[in-house]
């Protein structure tokens, strides 16, 4: 079917018809007699009006083009296969450690962004946490907005200090629990231990188990947390041992039938993505896409050709008789 995006331009068509067809134009050139022209065989016939009619028709087509006619297709139901994934990212201050270049947070963001590119059929949610947790992006198929949000995340995105792992899992569960997908997964990326938040990680993982949500936990970083410090114009580094509660992350993954990964380099994070690709994928319908084909450009081309032809016929090819 065809729709007009700017239909109101059609109101100019009656005006064009009036000036070209209905209104009688008076000649501005006065002749004492046209008998001489008529006697030579140049008579005022219908063919002398063809040029004017073509010009009129070309202007009408231009007006129709301005109304932006669009050929639309009926929305087709597209059957996609995908899973619902909540990505839960630690943005606490320790994620600025430079044992990863440029730091842990930037590597995690880039890895997640690459993952988003590889999951076109999945609905994704983004949760960030430090001393508390909140949903940055709810479940969506709009992956561009997820990637844009990732680019804007810093360690200042959450004001509360600390690492609330239990709270982050709880917020992620809220994103997934109402989903009707048969496969629901959470990816938890952190470099710390639970030291904030009112929800115990064990309690949160118990709830995830009841809901049938797998949690893949990724411990980020080497055995040292390294921060650059400016010391009288020179860059020095403060080093801290430990900080990652691997046992907690292993327990969370095991309880929810997920897996634990230690990411001492960016490549380790890629392994979890290959595991997720092996999950059974569930179908969901998506019928919110309608394609529109613009017809205006083709109409403008036709109208311009007709306009030039009409002017040639009206002004040059035929001699107009008053």
Secondary structure, DSSP 8 states (H G I E B T S, - for coil): -EEETTGGGGGGHHHHHIIIIIS----SS--S--HHHHHTT----GGGGHHHHHHHHHHHHHHHHHT-EEEE-----EEEEE-EEEEEEE-SGGGG-TTSSS-HHHHHHHHHHHHHHT-TTSEEEEEEESSSEEEEEEEES-HHHHHHHHHH--TTSS-S-S--HHHHHHHHHHHHTT---S-EEEEEEESS---SSSS-HHHHHHHHHHHT-EEEEEEES-SEEEEEEEETTEEEEEEEE----HHHHHHHHHHTT--EEEESSHHHHHHHHHHHHTS--EEEEE-----EEE-HHHHHHHHHHHHHHHHHIIIIIS----
